């Protein structure tokens, strides 16, 4: 689909240094139809002081749609391809209408982050009058992809804008170097966890990110996240360890209660 020689292709990219919470940026490079014999062009690039990688990828996609919506027939094409290397976008954009209907919760009931941007995404899609498809393509494999990556990185080094929808929460370093936190799935158990990030999602839901302790190896084995209510969240402090009880829903893990605070040091801490 991304090889259509007659389509206008908008390659988007978003990044975040020290994700989440660091400076980030968005960028878009236009690759014009082959018959135009026109060089690739940076349509926009913009840096933000504090944000997340997913928010930047989604904002870049939204701004590309806004470009198509405002230019309309003046673009002189019958088809636009918005090309992204973000699985967050390509895996989820068709789910967004159902999320909206479910008050910005997933099918399993989990509260969804970035609902402000998904609202904007759905709104701008209705304003686009030219056929516009979103396609995934692995980044940095062509001159155009390298160009948009470079444009985003340059903007990220000189942030000038505020991502007003970003909620940084309270953050401490993880004990595990590198990697991302994954949804906690071994539910219905009591676990020892070390809190390193807490955040409010919208107005009532709290996301807790933690290092999961492995008693057999006396070390932290994985970065995970789960959810809890306001009362429990207020008792979970960053850089503290707790034995907690989880519910048994692997699709929507919830910390039901704090059994005890643990006072010890694991290997590598």
Buried (B, 14 or more C-beta within 10 A) or exposed (E): EBEBEEBBBBBBBBBBBEBBBBBBBBBBBBBBBEEEEEEBEBBBBBBBEBBBBBBBBBBBBBBBBBBBBEBEEEBEBEBBBBBBBBEBBBEBBEBBEEBBEEEBBBEEEBBBBBBBBBBBBBEBBEEBEBEBEBBBBEBEEBEBBEBBBBBBBBBBEEBEBEBEBBBEBEBBEBBBEEEEBEEBEEBEEEBBBBBBBBBBBBEEBBBBBBBBBBEEEEBBBBBBBBBBEEEBBEEBEBEBBBBBBBBEBBEBBBBBBBEEEBEEEBEEB
